[in-house]
Amino acid sequence: MKILVSGGCGYIGSHVCIRLAEAGHEPVVVDNLCNSKEAVLSRIKAVCGVRPRFYRGDVRDAVFLGNVFSGEKFDAVIHFAGLKAVGESVRSPLDYYDNNVIGSLRLLEAMCKAGVRRFVFSSSATVYGDAAPVPYVESFPVSASNPYGWTKIMVERMLADLALSDPAWSVMILRYFNPIGAHPSGLMGEDPQGVPSNLMPFIAQVAVRRREKLSVFGGDYPTRDGTGVRDYIHVLDLADGHIAALDYASSHPGCHTFNLGTGRGASVLELLTAFSRACGRELPYEIVDRRPGDLAAYWADPAKAKKELGWSAGYTISDMAAHAWKWQTANPDGYPDE
């Protein structure tokens, strides 16, 4: 199949492009490069021998999308193009509603005009809100405590209504937990622009001495070591989940929602210890005050994905740390500018 991958130069999207190519599909990338670099396309080719065709532009631009869809015949779309930092969404909510909700709407409109009805959406465990019991199950009510989470809920609602209105649609909503790690080759990994907002790339930058130390937000949670617990999933396990969802969509019309997580939680200090083992030295950190809104612990119930998609995560926390360290040491400043 020929697959349009919006946001395909990003961390998750680029790894999905590799898995698509390895599965015999043809990924075509659309990205505005607001939080990514075109250099990743050369790395994709270095890993799997295929450089995806690339269109630079914004999914909110209906004319741009119309030109892309008129020039290519796609079988499906995997949609990653979105802003994703919770704190930034609180500071700049209109940017998030514009990019994440309006961008998704414009993309779906372009698909409708082109007759493409297979869609895989990058959602988030954020939609479970701050009151759901663990582990999170897909049938739980959704809620959010920040604009980022609400944008995901709004797009999920849009997709459910669209699939209900037209039985030709096959929509896969994938709720990610905490993607980390890198490609085992060390050629590809997470390259955040500016100060990392996620834990693993910050630890990695401490390990290569780009950052002085890790600030651990809260050491008095009711967890096994007092630090927050999250469900960390290797980015390649996550990518494999997209391939499984794409296959499932071929024979399952309607709107379907799946958790993509390991079903196990790891604490901040456990992740830090795994990375310290990977890089061979103790990494400096300090316990600081909790961040408002952070939860003590959450993780996925991935049983539905295993039963219906035949997918489950296989990499360990040690694997994730080792692969991230290999990427960071080979690319201490991330991808080069092109």
Phi, psi and omega in degrees: 000152173262121189243125171280124179247101177282136186072027186287351175271353181283179184303302183285315183303320181293322178290327176293323177302320177299311182294325176298312181297319180294334179272003177092005178272168178245103178279138174235125190259135167241129181201141176266000176062027179287338179218032182204177182228145180295338181302337181298333181296323177292326178292322177301315179297321180297327181281314190237002176085003183235126172260113182299143172297141190233132173241118178271120180176178188251136181292348175278352183267100185297323179294314177302311180298320179301319179293320179296312183290331178285336181268349182226153174247102184269149174265335183198166177231134170247123192250107177250343190295102180192155173279149192220008183266119184301310182300318179297324180295329178289322180284326185228064187298322183295325176299321182288317178295322179294306185290310189280318183274307181295321177300317178295318179300311181299321180295317178295322177298318178295322177297317179302314181295327182271353180076024177263126189233016179243123192219130175243124187248134177277098177254199191207151173294349176304334184291349178279353177072200185246013182235358182288141176286155177261149358284156180285133179242144186302334183280354179297149172298151179262153179199169178207155179239011179205160182300323178304310180299320179294326178297322178294318179297318181297317179291320176302317180296318178300316181293319178298318179294321180296313180296326179291328183282337186214109184292355178285342182283141170233111188241128177247117176259117183250115181266106181283152170261250186239092182289133176215184179090190183201173176293137184301340179291339186082001181277337185222142179190197182272128183230074182292145177273128182079204181288126182299138176263352179252157190293307188299312179296332177292315177302316181298322179287330171295319183296327178264012174066025170281336177236147185289315184197165177267131171267120179264116186277093177099124177236013184235028175286157178282061179236177188295332177234011177088351180257161184298145181246132180224162178267098181270131182235137179294139184300330178284326171299318178298316179299319178297328176298326178291322178295318178296320179294321179297317177297317180298321182297334182298333183232012182226088175293166182103191182246124185232138184240134180223139168282136170243096180207177182270337186086007179230146178255146173231143181275167177301315182291328176294320177293319178297319179296318178299320180288324177299320176296319183295321184264353173082017176206155177290134182259137183287141177207164173218146176276126178237181183299153174300153171270138178303133176092347179290140178268156179292315185198141168202153177204169187272155157258104184267016187299322182295317179296323179292319183288314188265325180264343186070027184245143170207155181283143183239336183282149179264169175301322178298319176299314183300316180293315182298317181290321177295322179293320178298317177298313186292322180290325179283336184223067187299335179252016180079201179291147176288158174281145178240000000 
